Amino acid sequence: AREPTAPMPPTLSVSLHTAQGVPASFKHDGDRFVRPHTLKLASNETYTVVIAVHGGEARVERAELAGRALDLRAAGPGKVAAEWAADDLQPMAKGVRGDILLTVAVRTPEGRQLASFPLQVKVSTTGSSAGLPLRCVRLALPDAALPARAPEKNAQLVTYVAAGRQLPASVAVDLCTALSRQTPAIALHGLAARAWQAAGPLHHQSITGAWGRWWGSGGRCAPP
């Protein structure tokens, strides 16, 4: 008889957004620093932190970010949320990165599991829109059967996922139509400026991409 396979351990996803619903951003830094990805944070901002559990019968019992316990509340099936103020973090000079720890306690049928994950951050007074809007940080829980590991060992279990960067449909259609009709440049600039304002920082890269495709194709539009 085939032995039953062990259940896959649950995974977590963590997202951060401001009171206005704008997600935090992150940047791919490659090998410039200790870790390849950097989370961009504003020291004067309060973020809503949402933690979701995926797979298995598990729930988050406790969480702590940058040394501050999160006052968790239910936020839907398998989700908890809390407000977290970043005012304890000091702005960093250009070219400087630091780490904050995210610690979670997860209850599974096998027992309680505690794990800490280092997140590389860049802190400024305003936060930076440069980079990609963060959909979530995915966390793979370490094997509960193994001895507890130092947070640094869990760094390889962290994955960053970017939010979709498609333009709102109305803005995309207007911009693409204008480009395909070879609208005079002065009118195009006005439309692009309005699209830039309407779309907000989440979609600026899509607008830039539409311009690039239009220019590279000799004025023939591809949908943004």
C-alpha positions as CSV (number, residue, x, y, z in Angstrom):
1,A,0.0,0.0,0.0
2,R,1.2,3.5,-0.8
3,E,2.1,5.5,2.2
4,P,0.1,8.7,2.6
5,T,2.0,11.8,1.6
6,A,2.6,14.4,4.3
7,P,0.4,17.5,3.8
8,M,2.1,20.5,2.3
9,P,2.9,23.2,4.9
10,P,0.8,26.3,4.6
11,T,2.2,29.4,3.0
12,L,1.6,33.1,3.9
13,S,1.2,36.2,1.9
14,V,1.7,39.7,3.4
15,S,0.6,43.0,1.8
16,L,1.0,46.6,3.0
17,H,-1.0,49.6,1.8
18,T,-1.7,53.1,3.0
19,A,-5.0,54.4,4.3
20,Q,-5.7,55.6,0.7
21,G,-5.3,52.1,-0.6
22,V,-1.9,52.7,-2.2
23,P,0.3,49.6,-1.9
24,A,3.9,49.9,-0.7
25,S,6.4,49.5,-3.5
26,F,9.5,47.3,-3.8
27,K,12.6,47.3,-6.0
28,H,14.8,44.7,-7.5
29,D,18.3,45.5,-6.4
30,G,20.1,42.5,-7.7
31,D,23.3,41.8,-5.9
32,R,24.0,45.4,-4.8
33,F,22.9,44.6,-1.2
34,V,22.5,41.6,1.0
35,R,19.2,40.7,-0.5
36,P,17.9,41.0,-4.1
37,H,14.7,42.9,-3.2
38,T,14.0,46.0,-1.2
39,L,10.7,47.1,0.3
40,K,10.2,50.9,0.1
41,L,8.6,52.5,3.2
42,A,7.7,56.0,4.4
43,S,8.7,56.8,8.0
44,N,5.6,59.0,8.4
45,E,3.1,56.5,7.1
46,T,0.7,54.1,8.8
47,Y,0.2,51.0,6.8
48,T,-2.5,48.4,6.8
49,V,-0.8,45.0,7.0
50,V,-2.8,42.0,5.7
51,I,-1.6,38.5,6.3
52,A,-3.3,35.6,4.5
53,V,-2.9,31.9,5.0
54,H,-2.9,29.6,2.0
55,G,-3.3,25.9,2.1
56,G,-3.9,23.6,5.0
57,E,-5.9,24.2,8.2
58,A,-3.9,27.0,9.7
59,R,-4.5,30.4,11.2
60,V,-2.2,33.3,12.2
61,E,-2.3,33.7,16.0
62,R,0.2,36.5,16.4
63,A,2.5,38.7,14.4
64,E,5.1,41.3,15.0
65,L,6.7,43.7,12.5
66,A,9.9,45.7,13.2
67,G,9.6,44.9,16.9
68,R,6.1,46.1,17.2
69,A,3.2,43.6,17.9
70,L,0.3,43.8,15.5
71,D,-3.2,44.1,16.9
72,L,-4.7,41.6,14.5
73,R,-8.3,41.5,13.5
74,A,-10.2,39.2,11.2
75,A,-10.2,40.4,7.6
76,G,-12.0,37.6,5.7
77,P,-11.5,33.9,5.3
78,G,-7.9,33.0,6.2
79,K,-6.9,36.6,6.6
80,V,-6.0,38.9,9.4
81,A,-5.1,42.6,9.3
82,A,-3.7,45.3,11.5
83,E,-2.5,48.9,11.3
84,W,1.2,49.4,11.6
85,A,2.9,52.8,12.0
86,A,6.4,53.0,10.5
87,D,7.4,56.0,12.7
88,D,9.9,54.0,14.6
89,L,12.0,53.6,11.4
90,Q,14.6,56.3,10.6
91,P,15.0,57.6,7.1
92,M,18.1,56.1,5.4
93,A,20.7,57.8,3.3
94,K,21.0,57.1,-0.4
95,G,22.5,53.7,-1.2
96,V,21.7,52.4,2.3
97,R,19.5,49.4,3.1
98,G,18.4,47.8,6.4
99,D,16.4,44.9,7.7
100,I,13.2,44.6,9.6
101,L,11.9,41.4,11.0
102,L,8.4,40.0,10.4
103,T,7.6,37.3,13.0
104,V,4.5,35.2,12.7
105,A,3.0,32.5,15.0
106,V,0.8,30.1,13.0
107,R,-1.4,27.4,14.5
108,T,-1.7,24.3,12.5
109,P,-3.2,20.9,13.4
110,E,0.3,19.7,14.2
111,G,0.8,22.6,16.7
112,R,2.1,26.1,16.9
113,Q,4.9,27.3,14.7
114,L,6.9,30.5,15.1
115,A,9.0,31.9,12.3
116,S,10.8,35.1,11.6
117,F,11.6,36.5,8.2
118,P,14.1,39.4,7.4
119,L,12.7,42.0,5.0
120,Q,15.3,44.4,3.4
121,V,13.9,48.0,3.5
122,K,14.7,51.4,2.3
123,V,13.1,54.1,4.5
124,S,12.5,57.7,3.4
125,T,10.3,60.5,4.7
126,T,7.8,60.1,1.9
127,G,8.2,56.5,0.6
128,S,9.2,56.0,-3.0
129,S,6.9,55.4,-5.9
130,A,10.0,54.3,-7.9
131,G,9.8,50.5,-8.3
132,L,6.9,48.1,-8.5
133,P,3.7,48.2,-6.6
134,L,3.7,45.4,-4.1
135,R,0.9,42.8,-4.4
136,C,2.3,40.7,-1.6
137,V,5.3,39.1,0.0
138,R,5.0,35.4,-0.1
139,L,6.4,33.4,2.9
140,A,7.1,29.7,2.8
141,L,7.0,28.4,6.4
142,P,10.1,26.4,7.3
143,D,9.6,22.7,7.9
144,A,8.0,22.4,11.4
145,A,9.8,19.0,11.9
146,L,13.2,20.7,11.8
147,P,14.7,22.7,14.7
148,A,13.8,26.4,14.7
149,R,16.1,28.4,12.4
150,A,17.7,31.8,12.7
151,P,15.8,34.5,10.7
152,E,18.7,34.8,8.3
153,K,18.1,31.2,7.3
154,N,14.5,32.0,6.3
155,A,15.5,34.8,3.9
156,Q,15.4,32.3,1.0
157,L,11.8,31.6,1.8
158,V,10.7,35.2,0.9
159,T,9.3,36.0,-2.5
160,Y,8.1,39.4,-3.7
161,V,5.0,39.6,-6.1
162,A,4.2,42.7,-8.0
163,A,0.7,44.1,-8.4
164,G,-0.8,44.2,-11.9
165,R,0.1,47.4,-13.7
166,Q,-2.5,47.5,-16.4
167,L,-4.1,50.9,-17.0
168,P,-7.8,51.3,-16.2
169,A,-9.7,50.3,-19.3
170,S,-11.1,53.8,-20.1
171,V,-7.7,55.4,-19.9
172,A,-6.0,52.6,-21.9
173,V,-8.6,52.8,-24.7
174,D,-8.4,56.6,-24.9
175,L,-4.6,56.6,-25.0
176,C,-4.4,53.7,-27.5
177,T,-7.0,55.2,-29.8
178,A,-5.3,58.5,-29.9
179,L,-1.9,56.9,-30.6
180,S,-3.3,54.7,-33.4
181,R,-5.0,57.7,-35.1
182,Q,-1.7,59.6,-35.0
183,T,-3.2,62.4,-33.0
184,P,-1.1,65.6,-33.3
185,A,1.8,65.6,-30.8
186,I,0.5,68.6,-28.8
187,A,-2.9,66.9,-28.2
188,L,-1.1,63.6,-27.4
189,H,0.9,65.3,-24.7
190,G,-2.2,66.7,-23.2
191,L,-3.9,63.3,-23.2
192,A,-0.9,61.6,-21.8
193,A,-0.7,64.1,-19.0
194,R,-4.4,63.6,-18.1
195,A,-3.9,59.8,-18.2
196,W,-0.8,60.1,-16.0
197,Q,-2.9,62.0,-13.4
198,A,-5.9,59.8,-13.6
199,A,-4.0,56.5,-13.5
200,G,-1.9,57.4,-10.5
201,P,1.5,55.9,-9.6
202,L,0.3,52.3,-9.9
203,H,-0.1,52.7,-13.7
204,H,2.7,55.1,-14.7
205,Q,4.9,52.3,-16.0
206,S,2.1,51.1,-18.3
207,I,1.7,54.6,-19.7
208,T,5.5,54.8,-20.2
209,G,5.3,51.4,-21.9
210,A,2.5,52.6,-24.3
211,W,4.6,55.6,-25.3
212,G,7.6,53.3,-25.9
213,R,5.7,50.9,-28.1
214,W,4.1,53.7,-30.1
215,W,7.5,55.3,-30.7
216,G,9.2,52.0,-31.5
217,S,6.5,51.0,-34.0
218,G,6.7,54.2,-36.0
219,G,3.4,55.4,-34.7
220,R,1.4,52.2,-34.8
221,C,-0.3,51.6,-31.4
222,A,-0.2,48.4,-29.4
223,P,-2.6,48.2,-26.5
224,P,-1.0,49.3,-23.3
